[in-house]
Amino acid sequence: MRLLVTGASGFIGSSVCQNLIQLNHQVRAVTSSKASELRLVASVPMADLLDVVRVNHEAISPLDWVRACDGVDAVIHLGARAHVLRETLEDVYAAHRKANCEVTLALA
């Protein structure tokens, strides 16, 4: 099965990717930056088997997700804005709504 995992570089996402690879699934891992891609590759032992795609963390149009979703059988959506320890934004609610609601709607 070909699976898309959003939030792949996160604590849960990287474990999910690793377990899916061990179960012989094809995994397309979504990251939002070069730094998160490097973090993912460093944390997953068989990262060379991942198909890593980058989607902007503010991808609120369904068109932003077309390439990432092409050819996948199912989506495991783990991407979210969480655990921001040193918040610098003035409108935290708007940032959470965009990342956790609008991006999810676009992906759906």
C-alpha positions in Angstrom: 0.0 0.0 0.0 1.2 3.5 -0.8 0.7 5.9 2.1 1.0 9.6 2.6 2.1 10.7 6.0 1.9 14.4 6.9 3.8 15.7 9.9 6.4 13.0 9.1 9.3 14.7 10.8 7.4 15.0 14.1 7.8 12.7 17.1 4.8 10.5 16.2 5.2 11.0 12.4 8.8 9.7 12.2 7.8 6.6 14.3 4.8 6.0 12.0 7.0 6.2 8.9 9.5 3.8 10.4 6.8 1.3 11.3 5.1 1.5 7.9 8.4 0.9 6.1 9.1 -2.1 8.4 5.6 -3.4 7.3 6.7 -3.1 3.6 4.4 -0.2 2.8 5.6 2.5 0.4 5.7 5.8 2.3 5.5 9.3 0.9 6.5 11.6 3.8 5.5 15.2 3.8 7.8 17.8 5.3 7.5 21.6 5.3 11.2 22.6 5.1 14.7 21.4 4.4 15.3 21.4 8.2 12.4 19.1 8.9 13.4 16.8 6.0 16.9 16.5 7.5 15.4 15.8 10.9 13.2 13.1 9.4 16.1 11.4 7.6 18.2 11.5 10.7 15.5 9.9 12.9 14.3 7.1 10.6 16.8 4.2 10.1 15.5 3.2 6.7 14.9 6.8 5.4 16.3 6.0 2.0 13.1 4.1 1.4 11.0 7.2 2.0 9.6 9.3 -0.8 9.9 12.7 0.7 7.9 15.7 -0.7 7.9 19.2 0.6 4.6 21.0 1.1 4.5 24.5 2.6 3.1 24.4 6.2 0.6 27.1 5.1 -0.7 25.1 2.1 -4.4 26.2 2.3 -5.3 25.4 -1.3 -6.2 21.9 -2.4 -3.9 22.5 -5.4 -1.0 22.7 -3.0 -1.6 19.0 -2.2 -2.1 17.5 -5.7 1.5 16.4 -6.2 1.8 15.0 -2.7 -1.4 12.9 -3.0 -0.8 11.6 -6.5 -0.9 7.9 -6.5 -1.4 7.3 -2.8 -3.9 4.9 -1.4 -4.5 6.5 2.0 -3.4 9.5 4.0 -2.3 9.5 7.6 -2.6 13.2 8.7 -0.3 14.0 11.6 0.7 17.5 10.6 -0.3 20.2 13.1 0.9 23.2 14.9 1.7 22.0 18.4 4.2 22.4 21.2 5.4 25.9 20.3 7.5 26.6 23.4 8.7 30.1 22.6 5.7 31.7 20.9 6.5 34.9 19.0 3.3 35.4 17.1 0.8 38.1 18.2 -2.3 36.1 17.0 -1.6 32.6 18.2 -5.3 31.6 17.6 -5.1 32.5 13.9 -1.8 30.6 13.5 -3.3 27.5 15.0 -6.5 27.8 13.0 -4.6 28.1 9.8 -2.2 25.2 10.5 -4.7 22.9 12.1 -8.0 23.6 10.4 -7.4 25.3 7.0 -4.5 23.1 5.9 -6.4 20.0 7.0 -9.4 21.1 4.9 -7.2 21.7 1.9 -5.7 18.3 2.2 -9.1 16.6 2.6 
